[in-house]
Amino acid sequence: MNSAEIKITHRHQSVNPSPEDISRFWSKVKKTDDCWLWTGGLTKLGYGKFKCQGKTVLAYRASWIIHFGQIKSDDSHHGTCVCHKCDNPTCVNPNHLFLGSMADNIKDRDSKGRGKWASGENHHLKRHPENAPFGEKNARAKLTNEKVLKIRSDWATGEHTHLQLAKKYLVSEPTISYLVRRKTWRHI
């Protein structure tokens, strides 16, 4: 499929990505054995966003179109949704995506315990903790497991302050504080 045939649409916006846009898209994808993680910008809800020809579109919708072609819109206000099987908002793996109406998307969300009111044992991360993007899996992570261990080691010697470590690793002082007290990065 050439770039002239590809259109990315979201909420009445459409763009025709150039080969350069598609190349830039792939530069922001980290493929794992399962999910393909978007490493570019994210929405407030954690979904990937991709700027193409001056318009911002959702990265997983761009992935769908790059792999399968134009998304045919239904007649509803929301149009056709691209839904995640894996429930990982940063995933752009086309094998983890499917098309549906807004009603299908809501039904899928609720059946997996991801609704606004899901909590406790019904929350999807309680049932599927492997889907939680924490540590290096989180697309917004500024640190690696290796750096976290080094920070903890440096802190344990007593030779460095939180501020010194924060400046060295380009993170905030509270980030260092939470990290060394194991409030964050508890998995290592």
Buried (B, 14 or more C-beta within 10 A) or exposed (E): EEBEEBBBBBEEEEBEBBEEBBEBBEEBBEEEEBBBBBBBBBEEEBBBBBEBEEEBBBBBBBBBBBBEEBBEEBEEEEBBBBBBEBBBBBBBBBEBBBBBBBEBBBEBBBEBBBBEEBEEEBBBBEEBEEBBBEBBBBBEBEBEEEBBEBBBEBBEEEEBEBEBBBEBBEBEBEBBBBBBEEEBBEEE
